[in-house]
Each structure stands twice: as C-alpha cells, then as structure tokens.
Amino acid sequence: MTYLTEFFKLASDETRLRIIILLAQKELAVCEICGILKLTQPKVSKHLGKLRDMDFVTDTRKEKFIFYAINLKDDTIRELLYRIVDRLDAYPQLKEDSIRLKDKDAYLSRCKSILKD
C-alpha cells in the first residue's frame, strides 16, 4: 500500500505527472524533457530527483547526457499509465506533450550544440 500511496502523492503534481506520462512512452534525456514541457532544467531535474529517490524512474548516463526511464514495480500502476497514454485525446496537455515528444531529437541536438560552445 505504501508504494501506491507514494506514487499517487508524487503523481499529484502536474509537472511530475506530465514527466511520468512522457517516460511511460519513451526514455528521455533531461534536456528533451525540458524542451517538450517548455520548462527549465533546474525545475525538471528537481522533479526527476523526487521520482528517482522514490525509485519510480531510473537514470542512465549516455555520453554527456542522463536519460530517464520509467521504473514501476506495480503492474496496476503501469497498466493505468499505459491506459492514459492510449487515451491522450482525453487530456489536452498530455496530448500536446506527446505531440512535442516526436521532436525530441531536435531538443537533444540543441543541447549538444550548446555543450560544444
């Protein structure tokens, strides 16, 4: 029960819920999430930190970037998230995020060019 309660506490924040739904669709780097959600890196990193601390996401370093992936141990929560993803038309903000998810490579490219400078 604690796992379920903690998940819903964290998911009750709109930004964290948006991040969770994105990560249920695709593994993403911090800069990709920032671009998709149109939020700053410190804000996104703070939310990812909370999700990581509760073990709801995992992080993996690839080159200069840290990529995050959903890490749900509860089948019911995982199924709920995938059902939401299947019905994004019912949630305009999540649908908009999902549309911008298709441009994730552009956000990563921008980050790479900034790091080169």
C-alpha positions as CSV (number, residue, x, y, z in Angstrom):
1,M,0.0,0.0,0.0
2,T,2.9,2.4,0.7
3,Y,4.2,2.1,-2.8
4,L,0.7,3.0,-4.2
5,T,0.3,5.9,-1.8
6,E,3.8,7.3,-2.6
7,F,3.2,7.0,-6.3
8,F,-0.1,9.0,-6.2
9,K,1.4,11.6,-3.9
10,L,4.2,12.2,-6.4
11,A,1.9,12.0,-9.4
12,S,-0.5,14.6,-7.9
13,D,1.9,17.3,-9.0
14,E,1.1,18.3,-12.6
15,T,4.7,18.6,-13.8
16,R,5.6,15.2,-12.3
17,L,2.5,13.6,-13.8
18,R,3.5,15.0,-17.2
19,I,7.0,13.7,-16.8
20,I,5.7,10.2,-15.8
21,I,3.4,10.1,-18.8
22,L,6.3,11.1,-21.2
23,L,8.6,8.4,-19.7
24,A,5.8,5.8,-20.0
25,Q,6.1,6.5,-23.7
26,K,9.9,6.8,-24.2
27,E,13.2,7.0,-22.4
28,L,14.3,10.7,-22.4
29,A,17.2,12.9,-21.5
30,V,16.7,15.9,-19.2
31,C,17.1,18.4,-22.0
32,E,14.5,16.6,-24.1
33,I,12.0,16.7,-21.2
34,C,12.8,20.4,-20.7
35,G,12.1,21.1,-24.4
36,I,8.9,19.1,-24.5
37,L,7.4,20.5,-21.4
38,K,8.9,24.0,-22.0
39,L,10.4,24.1,-18.5
40,T,13.8,25.0,-17.2
41,Q,16.4,22.3,-16.5
42,P,16.6,23.0,-12.7
43,K,12.8,22.6,-12.4
44,V,12.7,19.4,-14.4
45,S,15.8,18.0,-12.5
46,K,14.1,18.7,-9.2
47,H,11.0,16.7,-10.2
48,L,13.1,13.9,-11.7
49,G,15.1,13.8,-8.5
50,K,12.0,13.2,-6.4
51,L,10.9,10.4,-8.8
52,R,14.3,8.8,-8.8
53,D,14.5,9.0,-4.9
54,M,11.3,7.0,-4.7
55,D,12.6,4.6,-7.4
56,F,9.8,5.4,-9.9
57,V,12.4,6.3,-12.6
58,T,15.9,5.1,-13.4
59,D,18.7,7.1,-14.8
60,T,21.5,6.1,-17.2
61,R,24.4,8.2,-18.4
62,K,25.0,8.1,-22.2
63,E,27.8,10.3,-23.2
64,K,27.2,13.8,-21.7
65,F,23.5,13.2,-21.0
66,I,21.5,11.4,-18.4
67,F,18.5,9.6,-19.7
68,Y,15.5,8.7,-17.6
69,A,13.1,5.7,-17.9
70,I,10.0,4.7,-16.1
71,N,10.6,2.1,-13.4
72,L,7.3,0.9,-12.0
73,K,7.2,-2.2,-9.9
74,D,3.5,-2.3,-9.6
75,D,1.6,-3.8,-12.6
76,T,-1.6,-1.9,-11.7
77,I,0.1,1.5,-11.8
78,R,1.9,0.6,-15.0
79,E,-1.3,-0.6,-16.6
80,L,-3.0,2.7,-15.5
81,L,-0.3,4.8,-17.1
82,Y,-0.4,2.9,-20.4
83,R,-4.2,3.3,-20.5
84,I,-3.8,7.0,-20.0
85,V,-1.2,7.0,-22.9
86,D,-3.7,5.1,-25.0
87,R,-6.3,7.8,-24.4
88,L,-4.3,11.0,-24.7
89,D,-7.0,12.7,-26.7
90,A,-9.0,13.0,-23.4
91,Y,-6.2,15.0,-21.8
92,P,-5.2,18.1,-23.9
93,Q,-2.0,19.0,-22.1
94,L,-0.7,15.4,-22.2
95,K,-1.6,15.1,-25.8
96,E,0.3,18.3,-26.6
97,D,3.3,16.9,-24.7
98,S,3.1,13.7,-26.7
99,I,3.0,15.6,-30.0
100,R,6.1,17.5,-28.9
101,L,7.7,14.2,-27.9
102,K,8.0,13.5,-31.7
103,D,10.5,16.4,-31.8
104,K,12.7,15.0,-29.0
105,D,15.7,14.6,-31.3
106,A,15.7,18.4,-32.0
107,Y,15.8,19.2,-28.3
108,L,18.7,16.8,-27.8
109,S,20.5,18.3,-30.8
110,R,20.1,21.8,-29.3
111,C,21.6,20.6,-26.1
112,K,24.5,19.0,-27.9
113,S,25.2,22.3,-29.8
114,I,25.1,24.3,-26.6
115,L,27.6,21.9,-24.9
116,K,30.0,22.3,-27.9
117,D,30.1,26.1,-27.4
